[in-house]
Amino acid sequence: MTADDSYERLDDDDYPAYTMGRAADILGTTQGFLRAIGEARLITPLRSPGGHRRYSRYQLRIAARARELVDQGTPIEAACRIVILEDQLAEAQRINAEHRKAAGPSDPAAST
């Protein structure tokens, strides 16, 4: 690995840079909360060679959204399901926007 490779990882939202303890500190939650959202299959942390959980910035954003919902009184399983559905909706909207852009103007009169 070169220094350039290391710097590229700084911008990689999917790089598992955070230990469970650090992730819990960043989120202001417990390690048990991170385990619970993992058991609910909201996020699946990668494992270090020693078997320790590692989280990416993307996973921390998802966990933070789940924590917001739990803090508002939503049961953890429901919060995880809501976050999954929100993520799926955002992805579907992104794909639809790409298709509309690729298709061009939808009004035939606009192209004349």
C-alpha positions in Angstrom: 0.0 0.0 0.0 1.3 3.4 -0.9 0.7 6.8 0.8 -1.6 7.7 -2.1 -3.8 4.6 -1.4 -4.0 5.7 2.3 -5.1 9.2 1.3 -7.8 7.8 -1.1 -9.3 5.9 1.8 -9.9 9.2 3.7 -12.6 10.0 1.1 -14.1 6.5 0.9 -17.4 6.4 2.7 -17.4 2.6 2.6 -14.0 2.1 4.1 -14.4 0.4 7.6 -12.3 2.8 9.6 -14.1 2.9 12.9 -14.0 0.3 15.7 -17.2 -0.5 17.5 -16.1 1.6 20.5 -15.2 4.6 18.4 -18.4 4.3 16.4 -20.5 4.2 19.6 -18.6 7.3 20.8 -19.2 9.2 17.6 -23.0 8.3 17.7 -23.3 8.9 21.4 -24.8 5.5 21.9 -23.8 2.1 23.3 -22.0 -0.8 21.7 -25.2 -2.8 22.5 -27.2 -0.4 20.2 -24.7 -1.2 17.3 -25.0 -4.9 18.0 -28.9 -4.6 18.0 -29.0 -2.8 14.6 -26.6 -5.4 13.3 -28.9 -8.2 14.5 -31.8 -6.4 12.9 -29.8 -6.4 9.7 -29.7 -2.7 9.2 -26.0 -2.7 8.9 -23.4 -5.4 8.6 -20.0 -4.3 9.9 -16.9 -5.7 8.3 -14.6 -7.7 10.5 -10.9 -7.0 11.1 -8.5 -9.9 10.8 -8.9 -10.3 14.6 -12.7 -10.5 14.3 -13.5 -7.1 15.6 -16.4 -5.1 14.1 -15.4 -2.2 11.8 -17.8 0.5 10.6 -17.7 2.9 7.7 -18.9 6.5 7.6 -21.9 5.4 5.5 -22.8 2.8 8.1 -22.5 5.4 10.8 -24.9 7.7 9.0 -27.4 4.9 8.7 -26.9 4.1 12.4 -27.4 7.8 13.3 -30.7 7.9 11.5 -31.9 4.8 13.4 -30.8 6.3 16.6 -32.9 9.4 15.9 -35.9 7.3 15.4 -35.3 5.3 18.6 -34.7 8.5 20.6 -38.2 9.6 19.4 -39.7 6.4 20.8 -39.7 4.1 17.8 -38.9 0.5 18.7 -35.5 -0.5 17.3 -36.8 -3.1 14.9 -39.3 -0.6 13.4 -36.6 2.1 13.3 -34.4 -0.3 11.3 -37.2 -1.1 8.9 -38.0 2.6 8.4 -34.3 3.4 7.6 -34.1 0.5 5.1 -37.3 1.7 3.4 -36.0 5.3 3.3 -32.8 4.1 1.8 -34.6 2.0 -0.8 -36.9 5.0 -1.7 -33.9 7.3 -2.1 -32.2 4.8 -4.4 -35.4 4.3 -6.5 -35.7 8.1 -6.9 -32.1 8.3 -7.9 -32.5 5.6 -10.6 -35.7 7.2 -11.8 -34.0 10.6 -12.2 -31.2 8.9 -14.2 -33.7 7.3 -16.5 -35.6 10.6 -17.0 -32.3 12.3 -17.8 -31.2 9.6 -20.2 -34.6 9.6 -22.0 -34.5 13.3 -22.6 -37.4 15.7 -22.8 -40.8 14.0 -22.3 -42.8 16.6 -24.2 -42.6 16.0 -27.9 -43.4 19.7 -28.6 -40.3 20.7 -26.6 -38.0 19.0 -29.1 -39.2 20.9 -32.1 
